[in-house]
């Protein structure tokens, strides 16, 4: 099992604009209705479509596969959290591959300039996921403190007995 996978992809926005202009069915085949609704609301839809297309590719690279592994074009998509943060959505074969690899989440970052869209994806497994800070157990801390104090007292008593004898 891989510890984590990293994928990056970039796409020229002009290429996406050309695909949108010349093939009207392209977006229906590649993007979910939610992705299309978001991109179409934006002032420059091609930038956002390009970023999502790059994200699809970056996610598949992070998983170590591609569309040739039985992954359908709509098995990977990008959602948006309440704060606007993008997140990966996997269904079908893409979800199966992620589960087989022990992927718990996919960290995703999208960006674009006027000319290029880029996406980075990192598959996170339990082996590389940072541990959440555990709350200290007051009883365990008190017990450890008593044990440490007892060992100091024992050592002092040993040294005192050594000096006396």
C-alpha positions as CSV (number, residue, x, y, z in Angstrom):
1,X,0.0,0.0,0.0
2,X,1.4,3.4,-1.0
3,X,1.9,5.9,1.8
4,X,0.5,8.8,-0.3
5,X,0.3,9.9,-3.9
6,X,0.9,13.3,-5.3
7,X,-0.4,14.5,-8.6
8,X,-0.1,17.8,-10.5
9,X,-1.6,18.9,-13.8
10,X,-1.8,22.1,-15.7
11,X,-3.8,23.2,-18.7
12,X,-3.7,26.2,-21.0
13,X,-7.0,28.0,-20.6
14,X,-7.1,28.8,-24.3
15,X,-7.2,25.0,-25.0
16,X,-10.2,24.6,-22.7
17,X,-11.9,27.6,-24.4
18,X,-11.3,26.0,-27.8
19,X,-12.8,22.7,-26.6
20,X,-15.9,24.6,-25.2
21,X,-16.3,26.5,-28.4
22,X,-15.9,23.6,-30.8
23,X,-17.5,20.7,-29.0
24,X,-20.7,21.6,-27.0
25,X,-21.1,18.1,-25.7
26,X,-17.6,18.1,-24.2
27,X,-18.6,19.6,-20.9
28,X,-21.5,17.2,-20.4
29,X,-19.2,14.2,-20.9
30,X,-16.4,15.5,-18.6
31,X,-18.1,17.6,-15.9
32,X,-20.8,16.9,-13.4
33,X,-23.9,19.1,-13.3
34,X,-22.6,20.7,-10.1
35,X,-19.3,21.5,-11.7
36,X,-21.0,22.9,-14.8
37,X,-23.4,25.0,-12.7
38,X,-20.4,26.5,-10.8
39,X,-18.3,27.2,-13.8
40,X,-21.1,28.7,-15.9
41,X,-21.9,31.2,-13.1
42,X,-18.3,32.5,-13.2
43,X,-17.3,35.5,-15.3
44,X,-14.7,33.5,-17.2
45,X,-16.0,29.9,-17.3
46,X,-13.1,28.5,-19.3
47,X,-10.6,29.3,-16.4
48,X,-12.7,27.3,-13.9
49,X,-13.4,24.4,-16.3
50,X,-9.7,24.3,-17.0
51,X,-8.9,24.2,-13.3
52,X,-11.4,21.4,-12.7
53,X,-10.1,19.4,-15.7
54,X,-6.6,19.8,-14.3
55,X,-7.9,18.6,-10.9
56,X,-9.4,15.5,-12.5
57,X,-6.0,14.7,-14.0
58,X,-4.0,15.5,-10.8
59,X,-6.3,13.3,-8.7
60,X,-5.9,10.4,-11.1
61,X,-2.1,10.9,-11.1
62,X,-2.2,10.9,-7.2
63,X,-4.1,7.7,-7.3
64,X,-1.6,6.2,-9.7
65,X,-4.1,5.5,-12.4
66,X,-5.8,7.1,-15.3
67,X,-9.0,6.8,-17.3
68,X,-7.6,3.7,-18.9
69,X,-8.0,1.7,-15.6
70,X,-11.8,1.6,-15.9
71,X,-12.3,5.0,-14.4
72,X,-15.1,6.9,-16.1
73,X,-14.9,10.5,-17.1
74,X,-17.4,11.4,-14.4
75,X,-15.9,9.2,-11.6
76,X,-13.8,12.2,-10.6
77,X,-15.2,15.6,-9.9
78,X,-14.5,18.7,-7.8
79,X,-16.9,20.0,-5.2
80,X,-16.8,23.3,-3.2
81,X,-17.1,23.6,0.5
82,X,-19.0,26.3,2.2
83,X,-15.8,28.4,2.4
84,X,-15.2,27.9,-1.3
85,X,-12.4,25.3,-0.7
86,X,-12.3,22.7,-3.5
87,X,-12.5,19.0,-2.6
88,X,-12.3,15.8,-4.6
89,X,-15.4,13.7,-5.1
90,X,-14.8,10.1,-6.2
91,X,-17.4,7.6,-7.5
92,X,-17.3,4.3,-9.3
93,X,-13.9,2.8,-10.2
94,X,-12.0,5.9,-8.9
95,X,-13.6,5.4,-5.5
96,X,-12.7,1.7,-5.5
97,X,-9.1,2.4,-6.4
98,X,-8.8,5.0,-3.6
99,X,-10.4,2.5,-1.1
100,X,-8.0,-0.3,-2.2
101,X,-5.1,2.1,-1.5
102,X,-6.4,3.2,1.9
103,X,-6.9,6.8,0.8
104,X,-8.9,8.6,3.5
105,X,-8.9,12.0,1.9
106,X,-7.5,13.9,-1.0
107,X,-6.1,17.4,-0.4
108,X,-6.7,19.5,-3.4
109,X,-5.5,22.9,-4.5
110,X,-6.6,24.8,-7.7
111,X,-5.1,28.0,-9.1
112,X,-5.0,29.8,-12.4
113,X,-3.4,32.8,-14.1
114,X,-4.9,34.5,-17.1
115,X,-3.3,31.8,-19.3
116,X,-2.9,28.6,-17.3
117,X,-4.8,26.5,-14.8
118,X,-3.0,24.2,-12.3
119,X,-4.2,21.7,-9.8
120,X,-2.3,19.7,-7.1
121,X,-3.7,16.6,-5.4
122,X,-2.3,14.7,-2.5
123,X,-3.9,11.3,-1.5
124,X,-3.7,11.0,2.3
125,X,-3.7,7.6,4.0
126,X,-3.8,6.8,7.7
127,X,0.0,6.1,7.5
128,X,0.8,9.7,6.6
129,X,-2.2,11.5,8.2
130,X,-1.1,13.7,11.0
131,X,-2.3,12.5,14.4
132,X,-4.8,14.7,16.0
133,X,-3.7,16.2,19.3
134,X,-4.9,13.9,22.0
135,X,-6.3,15.5,25.1
136,X,-4.2,14.6,28.2
137,X,-5.7,12.2,30.7
138,X,-5.5,13.9,34.1
139,X,-5.5,10.5,35.9
140,X,-2.7,9.1,33.8
141,X,-0.7,12.3,34.2
142,X,-1.2,12.2,38.0
143,X,-0.1,8.6,38.2
144,X,3.0,9.3,36.1
145,X,3.8,12.2,38.4
146,X,3.5,10.0,41.4
147,X,5.7,7.3,39.8
148,X,8.4,9.8,39.0
149,X,8.3,11.3,42.5
150,X,8.5,7.7,43.9
151,X,11.6,7.0,41.8
152,X,13.3,10.2,43.0
153,X,12.6,9.3,46.6
154,X,13.9,5.7,46.1
155,X,17.1,7.1,44.5
156,X,17.6,9.6,47.4
157,X,17.0,6.8,49.9
158,X,19.5,4.6,48.1
159,X,22.1,7.4,48.1
160,X,21.5,8.1,51.7
161,X,21.9,4.5,52.7
162,X,25.1,4.3,50.7
163,X,26.5,7.4,52.6
164,X,25.5,6.0,56.0
165,X,27.1,2.6,55.4
